[in-house]
């Protein structure tokens, strides 16, 4: 495109201030490339806030053209589960199902009950499997209630949560993704969290997986979530971590830059501030465990396609092993930020 105010699907708008903290100070280094799949010709610029460490897209699609980016987004189709609920009969799968059945109240078969003891003692795997169930363990939720998944995409997690005994609901702005959900018989509102059909309703748990970085006004969304949770209800949220080792090592090829869809990727300190500001309590960042492998492989493909600098295979392997090890020990350096928080209970 020759017009600097345009992109291939509409108009652009400048974002001079950090959307996370309002600062005008930015690091001098910029990250530039096309979208993850190379579907569009546009080269996007992502900058980092010098004060809070968040990343944001500048310029970004304006409000009228942004929905056009999602015309061929990956959540439109029904996808297979990372952990097959049936069919796979190998010992490893039976052990995994045994863990999930005991930990989350699933009824998957064939299963081996020894899986719970085995994976409970292998920290990287326990963390991965607990993430798969969004940490809604039967120990913490012996009587599952109502759950809302905001930005539920094709409904993969809603189906999983229903297996876990939850009364599941979703909301999703994209009509094609909603159609995929409804093909599965899921109760999904076509709209975002502010849809009027949700007014006055209360949920025991609200989850958002890689949603907050797609929205223009994240604090407003968090305030809305507070109104939708019952007193004492739980928020579970996952998003990319701009302080990750992957971001530092991979730079412009880091998968989670994901332009033009990721408008602002807040740092963990900002996430903590946002949650406290709208009234959440017991904010806890969860260790993610080993999870860099597939993400870094896709980053390698992006680097090759975009002719971006990339570490040698030996250095990359060493960094990836270090990243997975640190993500098992600490929430601060993992590819994803995973956070849970609670709405205060009513005072007696």
Wavefront OBJ file of the C-alpha trace (Angstrom):
o trace
v 0.000 0.000 0.000
v 1.343 3.456 -0.947
v -0.934 5.418 1.381
v 0.606 5.356 4.894
v -2.876 5.777 6.394
v -4.165 2.587 4.791
v -3.635 -1.163 5.051
v -4.845 -3.831 2.650
v -8.278 -4.083 4.295
v -8.971 -0.523 5.405
v -7.662 2.482 7.292
v -4.990 2.731 9.963
v -4.873 4.787 13.160
v -1.820 5.943 15.074
v -1.334 4.856 18.703
v 1.150 7.348 20.200
v 0.585 6.368 23.853
v 1.120 2.943 25.401
v -2.395 1.451 25.709
v -1.309 -0.370 28.880
v 0.014 2.521 30.988
v -0.381 5.704 28.915
v 3.335 6.420 28.601
v 4.768 8.076 25.489
v 8.216 6.601 26.135
v 9.110 3.648 23.940
v 12.211 1.556 23.399
v 14.075 2.552 20.226
v 14.039 -0.964 18.777
v 10.929 -1.883 16.794
v 9.646 -5.271 15.682
v 8.365 -5.474 12.122
v 6.855 -8.225 9.985
v 3.702 -9.520 8.329
v 0.998 -11.572 10.039
v 1.801 -15.072 11.323
v 0.407 -16.905 8.305
v 1.510 -14.427 5.647
v -2.075 -14.087 4.432
v -1.885 -10.304 3.995
v 0.793 -8.165 2.335
v 0.982 -5.598 5.133
v 4.136 -5.160 7.223
v 3.253 -4.239 10.816
v 5.250 -2.424 13.476
v 5.181 -3.457 17.149
v 6.815 -1.253 19.794
v 7.697 -1.760 23.455
v 6.856 0.661 26.259
v 9.993 1.914 27.997
v 8.096 2.295 31.276
v 5.866 -0.795 31.742
v 7.407 -3.259 29.257
v 4.166 -3.870 27.357
v 4.072 -4.275 23.571
v 1.636 -2.584 21.223
v 0.817 -2.277 17.541
v 1.434 1.179 16.042
v -0.240 1.985 13.755
v -3.162 -0.424 14.026
v -6.333 -1.041 11.985
v -9.087 1.401 12.857
v -12.317 0.216 14.468
v -14.106 -0.076 11.127
v -11.468 -2.182 9.377
v -10.236 -4.346 12.279
v -13.039 -6.953 11.924
v -11.920 -7.579 8.329
v -8.667 -9.025 9.649
v -10.731 -11.893 11.055
v -12.353 -12.904 7.758
v -10.079 -15.956 7.534
v -9.030 -16.351 11.172
v -8.119 -19.814 12.469
v -10.959 -20.062 15.033
v -13.529 -20.434 12.260
v -13.136 -24.186 12.018
v -13.661 -27.063 14.425
v -10.231 -28.431 15.320
v -9.087 -31.667 16.895
v -8.241 -31.710 20.601
v -4.615 -31.583 21.773
v -5.515 -34.488 24.070
v -7.840 -36.879 22.178
v -10.923 -37.745 24.219
v -11.180 -41.125 22.477
v -9.470 -43.260 19.890
v -5.862 -43.022 21.059
v -5.191 -46.221 23.004
v -1.458 -46.052 23.737
v -0.312 -46.297 27.344
v 0.700 -42.615 27.489
v -2.761 -41.491 26.413
v -4.446 -43.822 28.888
v -2.289 -42.399 31.676
v -3.074 -38.820 30.600
v -6.794 -39.594 30.631
v -6.427 -41.159 34.049
v -4.939 -37.908 35.342
v -7.609 -35.742 33.711
v -10.428 -37.939 34.991
v -9.235 -37.728 38.583
v -8.096 -34.107 38.480
v -11.018 -32.572 36.583
v -13.881 -35.044 36.883
v -13.772 -36.154 33.248
v -14.904 -39.599 32.159
v -12.539 -40.251 29.270
v -11.825 -43.811 28.180
v -9.736 -45.863 27.894
v -7.897 -44.561 30.946
v -5.338 -45.789 33.439
v -5.862 -44.505 36.981
v -2.106 -44.647 37.641
v -1.813 -41.551 35.458
v -2.854 -39.328 38.338
v -0.015 -40.474 40.575
v 2.529 -40.439 37.743
v 1.805 -37.002 36.315
v 1.284 -35.444 39.737
v 4.932 -36.224 40.415
v 6.295 -34.932 37.070
v 6.046 -31.163 37.422
v 6.369 -30.067 33.755
v 3.616 -32.477 32.712
v 1.388 -31.677 35.663
v 1.564 -28.005 34.789
v 0.751 -28.694 31.125
v -2.257 -30.870 31.965
v -3.572 -28.462 34.583
v -3.409 -25.691 31.989
v -5.436 -27.909 29.629
v -8.219 -27.876 32.232
v -7.658 -24.163 32.964
v -6.871 -25.087 36.574
v -10.550 -25.793 37.366
v -9.682 -28.809 39.456
v -12.246 -30.819 41.395
v -10.240 -30.076 44.530
v -11.069 -26.375 44.105
v -14.469 -26.846 42.450
v -16.092 -30.013 43.829
v -19.478 -28.888 42.486
v -18.929 -27.206 39.088
v -21.376 -24.386 38.368
v -21.841 -21.992 35.459
v -18.926 -20.988 33.254
v -18.615 -18.285 30.615
v -15.786 -18.411 28.093
v -15.297 -14.959 26.571
v -13.962 -15.101 23.032
v -14.665 -18.823 22.926
v -13.605 -19.205 19.284
v -14.618 -22.573 17.869
v -15.729 -23.860 21.280
v -12.894 -26.309 21.950
v -12.633 -25.397 25.623
v -16.393 -25.170 26.139
v -16.708 -28.783 25.099
v -13.898 -29.719 27.444
v -15.459 -27.814 30.362
v -18.804 -29.508 29.741
v -16.986 -32.840 30.114
v -15.753 -31.554 33.454
v -19.328 -31.025 34.627
v -19.659 -27.287 34.060
v -22.798 -25.623 32.713
v -21.060 -23.879 29.839
v -21.805 -20.689 27.925
v -19.724 -18.644 25.524
v -19.626 -15.374 23.662
v -17.767 -14.758 20.427
v -18.030 -11.788 18.014
v -17.084 -13.748 14.905
v -20.095 -15.233 13.121
v -18.098 -18.045 11.504
v -16.637 -19.146 14.831
v -20.097 -19.014 16.431
v -21.414 -21.245 13.654
v -18.642 -23.748 14.432
v -19.704 -23.714 18.113
v -23.356 -24.198 17.325
v -22.536 -27.177 15.121
v -21.318 -28.745 18.369
v -24.546 -27.843 20.190
v -22.890 -25.221 22.388
v -24.738 -22.229 23.857
v -22.811 -19.287 22.409
v -23.872 -15.653 22.051
v -22.768 -13.955 18.852
v -21.257 -10.843 20.371
v -18.648 -9.754 22.863
v -18.792 -9.634 26.663
v -20.823 -6.413 26.494
v -23.685 -8.059 24.605
v -26.999 -7.096 26.231
v -28.107 -10.742 26.420
v -25.546 -11.182 29.221
v -26.866 -8.287 31.290
v -27.970 -9.333 34.762
v -26.461 -12.809 34.544
v -23.886 -14.184 36.974
v -21.276 -16.860 36.443
v -19.166 -18.859 38.864
v -16.142 -18.814 36.559
v -15.207 -16.665 33.571
v -12.294 -17.649 31.357
v -10.445 -15.752 28.619
v -7.775 -17.486 26.618
v -5.778 -15.104 24.439
v -8.534 -12.504 24.249
v -7.375 -9.484 26.235
v -4.557 -8.702 23.793
v -7.110 -8.427 20.954
v -9.223 -5.667 22.517
v -8.766 -1.910 22.372
v -9.840 -1.176 25.959
v -8.789 -4.031 28.240
v -9.659 -2.319 31.571
v -13.257 -1.819 30.397
v -13.495 -5.519 29.612
v -12.192 -6.416 33.061
v -14.742 -4.099 34.685
v -17.481 -5.828 32.711
v -16.209 -9.221 33.873
v -16.530 -8.108 37.498
v -20.230 -7.406 36.929
v -20.739 -10.821 35.307
v -19.107 -12.818 38.105
v -21.027 -13.822 41.191
v -19.489 -12.696 44.514
v -16.507 -14.943 45.133
v -16.396 -15.968 41.470
v -13.162 -16.814 39.685
v -11.475 -15.243 36.671
v -8.969 -17.315 34.661
v -7.011 -15.531 31.956
v -4.170 -16.454 29.592
v -2.292 -14.102 27.286
v 1.184 -13.760 25.755
v 3.997 -12.670 28.045
v 6.064 -9.790 26.596
v 8.728 -10.514 29.210
v 9.237 -14.083 27.987
v 12.552 -15.588 26.977
v 11.017 -16.236 23.560
v 10.416 -12.522 23.008
v 13.999 -11.722 23.963
v 15.553 -14.448 21.814
v 13.279 -14.451 18.757
v 12.501 -10.738 18.386
v 10.408 -9.909 15.328
v 9.760 -13.593 14.594
v 8.217 -14.228 18.036
v 4.926 -15.968 17.302
v 2.933 -14.046 19.896
v 3.488 -10.667 18.250
v 0.717 -11.901 15.944
v 0.037 -8.658 14.068
v -2.428 -7.159 13.339
v -4.592 -9.157 15.763
v -2.642 -8.470 18.970
v -3.199 -4.776 19.626
v -1.558 -4.572 23.056
v 0.269 -7.278 25.013
v 0.447 -6.049 28.616
v 3.302 -6.923 30.943
v 2.554 -8.970 34.026
v 2.940 -5.911 36.258
v 0.286 -4.106 34.216
v -2.056 -7.103 34.357
v -1.695 -7.123 38.144
v -2.442 -3.388 38.306
v -5.480 -3.714 36.027
v -6.975 -6.516 38.098
v -6.426 -4.705 41.381
v -7.888 -1.481 39.977
v -11.227 -3.126 39.117
v -11.458 -4.883 42.481
v -10.105 -8.403 42.004
v -8.466 -10.122 44.963
v -6.069 -13.066 45.377
v -4.305 -12.388 42.082
v -1.997 -15.317 41.310
v 0.284 -15.906 38.336
v 0.473 -19.603 37.473
v 3.546 -21.457 36.280
v 2.998 -22.704 32.738
v 5.489 -25.565 32.435
v 7.208 -26.730 29.252
v 5.356 -25.296 26.265
v 7.806 -23.443 23.997
v 8.474 -26.200 21.449
v 5.704 -25.781 18.878
v 5.633 -22.005 19.295
v 9.332 -21.686 18.562
v 9.081 -24.027 15.570
v 6.415 -21.753 14.094
v 8.618 -18.752 14.851
v 11.373 -20.424 12.836
v 8.970 -20.745 9.892
v 8.073 -17.056 10.209
v 11.744 -16.049 10.301
v 12.451 -18.087 7.158
v 9.460 -16.641 5.313
v 10.165 -13.052 6.342
v 13.983 -13.286 6.032
v 14.427 -12.324 9.675
v 17.555 -13.043 11.764
v 17.211 -16.214 13.804
v 19.479 -18.130 16.211
v 21.377 -21.164 14.965
v 19.749 -24.541 15.615
v 22.160 -25.293 18.467
v 21.635 -21.979 20.228
v 17.896 -22.210 19.647
v 17.695 -25.629 21.288
v 19.703 -24.426 24.278
v 17.483 -21.372 24.703
v 14.298 -23.420 24.313
v 15.371 -25.908 26.974
v 16.231 -23.005 29.259
v 12.847 -21.387 28.538
v 10.928 -24.558 29.349
v 12.947 -25.114 32.498
v 12.365 -21.587 33.766
v 8.659 -21.749 32.852
v 8.404 -24.790 35.120
v 10.017 -22.905 37.996
v 8.575 -19.420 37.559
v 5.654 -17.663 35.867
v 7.743 -14.654 34.909
v 9.665 -15.940 31.880
v 7.171 -18.275 30.186
v 5.686 -17.674 26.749
v 2.276 -17.173 28.321
v 1.001 -15.224 31.272
v -1.611 -17.293 33.118
v -3.397 -15.536 35.955
v -6.317 -16.290 38.247
v -8.152 -13.855 40.500
v -11.317 -13.723 42.579
v -14.166 -11.254 42.870
v -14.715 -10.241 46.495
v -17.531 -11.921 48.363
v -20.400 -9.825 49.642
v -19.847 -8.500 53.144
v -22.162 -9.993 55.752
l 1 2 3 4 5 6 7 8 9 10 11 12 13 14 15 16 17 18 19 20 21 22 23 24 25 26 27 28 29 30 31 32 33 34 35 36 37 38 39 40 41 42 43 44 45 46 47 48 49 50 51 52 53 54 55 56 57 58 59 60 61 62 63 64 65 66 67 68 69 70 71 72 73 74 75 76 77 78 79 80 81 82 83 84 85 86 87 88 89 90 91 92 93 94 95 96 97 98 99 100 101 102 103 104 105 106 107 108 109 110 111 112 113 114 115 116 117 118 119 120 121 122 123 124 125 126 127 128 129 130 131 132 133 134 135 136 137 138 139 140 141 142 143 144 145 146 147 148 149 150 151 152 153 154 155 156 157 158 159 160 161 162 163 164 165 166 167 168 169 170 171 172 173 174 175 176 177 178 179 180 181 182 183 184 185 186 187 188 189 190 191 192 193 194 195 196 197 198 199 200 201 202 203 204 205 206 207 208 209 210 211 212 213 214 215 216 217 218 219 220 221 222 223 224 225 226 227 228 229 230 231 232 233 234 235 236 237 238 239 240 241 242 243 244 245 246 247 248 249 250 251 252 253 254 255 256 257 258 259 260 261 262 263 264 265 266 267 268 269 270 271 272 273 274 275 276 277 278 279 280 281 282 283 284 285 286 287 288 289 290 291 292 293 294 295 296 297 298 299 300 301 302 303 304 305 306 307 308 309 310 311 312 313 314 315 316 317 318 319 320 321 322 323 324 325 326 327 328 329 330 331 332 333 334 335 336 337 338 339 340 341 342 343 344 345 346 347 348
